[in-house]
Every structure is written in structure tokens, then in C-alpha cells.
Amino acid sequence: MKTVIFDLDGTLADTSGDLIAAANQCFRQMGAGDMLDPARDQGTALRGGRAMLKLGMTRLGRTEQDPEIDRYYPVLLEAYGQEIDRYTVLYPGAMAAIERLKGKGYGVGICTNKPEALAEVLLQRLGVRAAFASLVGADTLPVRKPDPAPLFEAARRAGGDPKRCTLIGDSDTDRNTARAAGVPSVLVTFGPAGGDMAVLQPEALLQRYEDLPDLVDHLLA
């Protein structure tokens, strides 16, 4: 079976608002107030918790190696888990496109660098977990993206041939994962990093989810 594997943050859903809220809670505990802006810092948010903490630390005049980053990372994860879907929204047309792909006979799964338990909770809260045959997170395997192993595992768990899949993503991490796996990548242009995607030279760019099923047909023909 051919499979279509999706990244989660910035690809299927805009999770940046809840991620930034969790990071700002950490900075408030430090006595610094909110250091990240929900609009300006979306791109950093979608690179993960440590990236947000590092950015905030630099704005405080501290370094990206500050030991407080490791100390507050579990605090951030706990705060995020408690308010994981307050601001998060699925991108328009995403679930309709997924149903069309499944109707065409493709297996569909998720490969994310979000911890698996948090990804599971988020998808359940959004009411879409059942739409995906697989979910591989940052800690499901000993390695994470851009290592190709999580992508291959997501394809296998979705019932597919790992070498007959494509990865839908929004970052250089996703592009490099697909390249390492020897499979095509599709990068979305509507996420926070959208305008930068073309320079990564993916096999395809996606401007709206309505176009994805036909695009996948072409890539996996």
C-alpha cells in the first residue's frame, strides 16, 4: 500500500498559540513576564519547546546554553499538556483531503517530533485521532526526524510499504527526513514558515489542502 504521512505542528494544525502560552508560563515563573509573542514567534514555536526557551533566554540577555532551559523544559511540557487545545486549530480542508486520500486507497499516518503522548492527547481533543492509522512521535523510537526511521515506522504502522510513501511537512526537518528516506516531500506554504519553503526544493509545494489528493497521485504514480 502507498501511504501519505503527515507532520503535525504547522502542517495539519496551527499549534503555535498553545505552545507559546506554555513557554510564557515558564518565563512568568522565572519572574520575567511574557517573552514570546503569539504572532511574531509562531515559527519558533513550531520548532519545539527548547527552541522557544532558547529564544526567550536570549531576549533576557542570557545564552542558549543557559541551564534553566533544561530545568524548565519539563515545566513547559506539563503546562502545554494542561492547555493543549485552547488555541490550536486544524488548517482548512485538511481533514476533507485526508478522507479523499483514504477513499483513493492510501494509508494515512502521522510522524511528528512532538512527544507521542502529547500528540495522542491533542489528536483526541481535536476529534481526529481515528482518521490516522499510525502515530509516531519524537520518543516512539530511539531516534526522531530527520532520521528516516520514524517515517518508515509510520508508513509500516499504517499498513504501507515504507519506500512507497510521501511526507507532508512544513520545515527543513521534514524535507531532510524525506530526502534521507529517498521518498518525495510536500511542504505546505500556509504555515508560519510558508514563504521559505520553496528554497528547500521539495518535490512539491502545497498552497491549499484541496489540491493534495491529486498532487499525491502524481508523486506516487
N, C-alpha and C positions, 0 to 999 in steps of 0.2 A: 504494500500500500504506500502511496505517496502521502506525505504529511506536511502540514503547514504549522510551524512552531512560532509562537509569539513571545516577544519580550512583554513585560507587564507595565512597569512605570514609564510613562512618556510615550508608550506605544498603544496599549489598549486603554489606558486610563491616565488622566492627569492627577497624579497623587501628590503633587508638589505642595499644595496648601497644607495638608496634614503633616507632611514631613517637616516643613518649615516651622509649623506650630510646635512640633515636638522639640526641634532644635532650640527654638526660642525659650521654651520652658527650661531647658538646661542652662542657657545663659542667664535667665532670671534667677535660677538657683545660685549661680555664681555671683549674683549681685550686679550684673552688667546690664540688665534690661534686654529688650529685643534687638538682636544684632543682625537678623536677616529680614529681608523684605519679600513678602509673598509674590510680588510681581517681578522685581528685579533679579531675584535669586532663584528663579524656577529651575534654570539649567543646572545649577549646583545641587539643588535638592534631589534631582533625578540621578545624580551620581552617588548618592548614598549618604548615610549618617556621618561617617567620618569626614567626608568632603565638606559637609555643612559646618561641622565643628571646627575644621581647619580654617575655613573662610572667616567664621566669626572670631576665631582667635587672632587672625592677622589684623582684623579691624580693631581688636583690642590692643594692638601693638605687640602681640606675642607671636611665637613661631608655630609653624605647622608640626613641630615635633614636641609641642608642649605636652607633658604627661597628663594634663587634665583631659585631653582628648580621649585617651583610653579609659580614664576613670568615668567620664560622663557618657561614653558610648552606650553602656548597658542602661543608663538612665534614660537616654534618648529612645532606645528601643522599647522600654517599658511605657514611656509616655506616648509613643506612637501607637503601640498596641491598644492602649486605652481609648484613643480617639482616632481610629484608623480610617474612618469613612465619613468624617464630618464635612469635609470639603471635596473629597475625591469624586470625580465624575468620569464615566466612560466616554470615550470620544464618539461623536455622532457617526452612526452607521456601522460601528464595529461589530456588534452582535448580529445584525442582519447579514453582514458579509460572512461571518463565521457560519451561520446557518446555511447560507448558499454554498459555501465550500463543502460543508458536510453533505449537503444534498448532491454534490457532484462526486462524492465518494472519497474525499480527502479526510485523513485523520487530522485532528486538531489538538494541539497541546501548548503548554507554556514552559518557557525556560527563562528564569529570572535570576538576578543577583540579589533579590530580596530574600531574607531567610524564609525557608519553606513554610514554617508555621504561620508567620505573618501574612504571607501570600495566600495561604489557605483561608485564614480568617477574613482577609479583605474580599476575596472572591465570593465567599459565603455571604458576607454582609451585602455585597453588591447584587447578590442573587443570580450569579452566572457560573458558579463552580461546575455545575453539571454539564455545561456546554463543552468542557475541555476533558479529553480523555487522559491527559497527563499533566503533571505539575512537578517540575524540577526546580528547586531553589538554590540559593547560594551555598547552603550547608547540606544538601541532599547527598552529594558526593564529596570526596576529599578535595576536589578541585572545583572551580567555578569559571564562568565565562571571563576571558576569551578562550580558555581551554575548550576544545570542541567536545569533550566527553559529556558535559551536561546536555548539550544539544542532541547528541546521538542518543542519550538515555531518554530524553523527552520524546524523540521520534519512536524509539522502541516501545516505550510505555503506551504510546498512542496506537500501537499495532502496526507501525510502519517500518520500512527499510531506512536505516539512518542515512544512507547515501542518496536517497530519493526524497529529500525534504528541502524546504526553504525556510529561512529565518526572517521574520518581520521584526524590525527593531527601530531604534532612534538614536544610535550612538556609534562611536568608533569601536566600542566594545563589541557591539553586535556585528558590525562589519568585519572585525578581525576574527570573531568566532566563526562566522560563515566561511571566511577565507581559509582558516585553519582546517575546517571540516571539508572543504572542497565542494561546497554547495552554494547556490545563489542566495543573495541577501536582498531584501527590500527595506529601504529606510523611509520612514514617514517624514513628511515635510511640515506637518501641522503641530508638532511638539515644540517645546521651548527652544530646542536647538535647530529647528526646521531649516532655516536658511543655510546652515553649514553642511547639510547632508550631501549635497552634490559633490563637494570636494573629496569625499570619501570614496567616490566612484563605485557605488553599489551596482548590482546588475539592474536594479530598477528603483525609482523613487515613487512614493505613493502620496498623492495630494488629497485623496478622499477615499474612504473605505468602500464606496460603491464600486470602485474600479478594481478592487483587489482580486475577486474571483477570476476575472478574465486575465489579469496580469499573471496570476499563478498558473493558469492553464498554459500560457505562453512559456513561462520559465521552466516548468516541469514537463513540457511536452516530450 
